[in-house]
Amino acid sequence: MAYYNVANIYYEQGNYSAAKNYFNKIVILDPNGPYGNEATKVLNNLKNMGY
């Protein structure tokens, strides 16, 4: 999924706001699939980091 790749690039660059937006889109598009599950984990990590 292209959104997942973009989200990871933003995440690796430290642009957590943009990454969060893309990870949220992934959860909407693939809520129970592998990308959605992984995006949910990353979003939880970002939340714990204060983002």
C-alpha positions in Angstrom: 0.0 0.0 0.0 1.5 3.3 -1.1 0.1 5.2 1.9 2.1 2.9 4.2 5.3 3.7 2.4 4.7 7.4 2.5 3.8 7.2 6.2 7.0 5.4 7.0 9.1 7.9 5.1 7.5 10.8 7.1 8.0 8.8 10.3 11.7 8.1 9.6 12.2 11.8 8.8 10.7 12.8 12.1 7.6 14.4 10.5 5.3 12.7 12.9 2.3 14.9 12.1 2.3 14.0 8.5 3.1 10.3 9.3 0.1 10.3 11.7 -2.2 11.6 9.0 -1.2 8.8 6.6 -1.3 6.1 9.2 -4.8 7.2 10.1 -5.8 6.9 6.4 -4.4 3.3 6.4 -6.5 2.4 9.4 -9.6 3.7 7.6 -8.8 1.8 4.4 -7.5 -1.4 5.9 -8.9 -1.6 9.5 -8.4 -5.4 10.0 -5.7 -6.1 7.5 -1.9 -6.3 8.0 -1.3 -2.6 7.1 -4.1 -1.4 9.3 -2.9 -3.5 12.2 0.7 -2.2 11.8 -0.6 1.4 11.4 -2.5 1.1 14.6 0.6 0.0 16.5 2.6 3.0 15.1 -0.3 5.4 16.0 -0.3 4.0 19.6 3.5 4.5 19.8 3.1 8.1 18.5 0.4 8.7 21.1 2.7 7.4 23.8 5.4 9.8 22.5 2.9 12.7 22.9 1.9 13.1 19.2 
